Amino acid sequence: MNDALNQLQPYPFEKLRKLLAGAEHTQGLGHIALSIGEPKHASPEFVAQALRDNLAQMAVYPTTAGLPALREAIAHWCERRFGVPAGWLDAARHVLPVNGTREALFSFVQTVAQRGVDGLIVSPNPFYQIYEGAALLAGVQPHYLACLASHGFNPDFDAVPTQVWERCQILFLCSPGNPTGALIPLETLKRLISLADEHDFVIAADECYSELYFDEGTPPPGLLTACAELGRSDFKRCVVFHSLSKRSNLPGLRSGFVAGDADILKAFLLYRTYHGCAMPVQTQLASIAAWSDEAHVRANRDLYREKFDAVLNILSPVMDVQRPDGSFYLWPNVGGDDAAFCRELFEQQHVTVVPGSYLSRDAGGQNPGAGRVRMALVAPLAECIEGAQRIREFVTR
Ligand SMILES: Cc1ncc(COP(=O)(O)O)c(C=O)c1O
């Protein structure tokens, strides 16, 4: 057996199950889950139709590199969305389809991380659990940067010692973040690119929530925007991860992409060829349809905006909670033990949220998720409102 498997932490939902095991909830109240970050809005019918129309493609083996038409559709989406000048993203070299960002984040680390040289994989804290597991299974130590309210829920990159940057092999960014919803400002992204050049590390920007934002007039920038503004047409040391799961409510399609540095993507393609994770052709054809349409994405944002407005109306008078820059999460301060808050909330109101400390690691003498909980506003509007009212009753009692 691979010894590194023993280093993997229990998944937050496993810990949550244990926390709530045996908890008795108040009779009569139906359960409301604000715990799982699974999109619940309807998947677009035209994507389902594209999938149905192309089921005969099951008869062929897909290539790992994917269809040129898909890679081109993605490159054009990046140009439109992030202001990348036409022609910079060569679909054949700068774009690869992946089966959702989860597997891509994991396999990317296996491709880029170098064992046995005292390296680090640097990650925000709290963070998406895969960054850590990928580092541990690649034999490289994870290093955590606290995302605190005092710093806008982003890491204080200026406070990172030079020795950490020197050992850094991959810097994970998550913007908008899970669970904080914080956006990394464009100027910070540009500064991180110059640090990557200075210390020779790769920036892996997980932007799977980039399309869930509130102001239609100001879509959040991403790492590709920073490259565009810096004139960095080779995207050196920069790779972005995007997904249809949240953008298009297609978590079961398993479709996303990576884009950026052509040399890194060439190595990633080689790794993936052996790993065996080519995207089925019918999924690729359905994905082309999804990346080529924005109307359904705007409608999706409208639904989230409505839910955030309603829930914040109920909760902000009684809790320390802010509207995030993006994503579908709230990350309120519960002013005490987050696990006890979750258990008591479940018992008294039959509402499930995730303790913030389960999404973060103790590092530097603190757990930056302690005292907070994550609420995912994925359920229908009425259920989110009912959940918020019960939480309000719980905290004001
Ligand atoms: C921050 C973050 N990255 C990546 C993923 C993986 O998403 P998918 O594999 O569906 O693209 C998730 C899913 O919840 C996430 O929260």
The ligand as an ORCA input file, in Angstrom:
! r2SCAN-3c Opt
* xyz 0 1
  C     -12.879     25.316     -4.933
  C     -13.326     24.157     -5.742
  N     -12.551     23.726     -6.738
  C     -12.901     22.684     -7.506
  C     -14.094     22.015     -7.292
  C     -14.431     20.837     -8.163
  O     -15.445     21.079     -9.029
  P     -15.653     20.215    -10.372
  O     -14.758     19.012    -10.276
  O     -17.068     19.867    -10.388
  O     -15.221     21.111    -11.500
  C     -14.949     22.424     -6.276
  C     -16.212     21.700     -6.038
  O     -16.956     21.901     -5.135
  C     -14.559     23.527     -5.468
  O     -15.335     23.977     -4.477
*
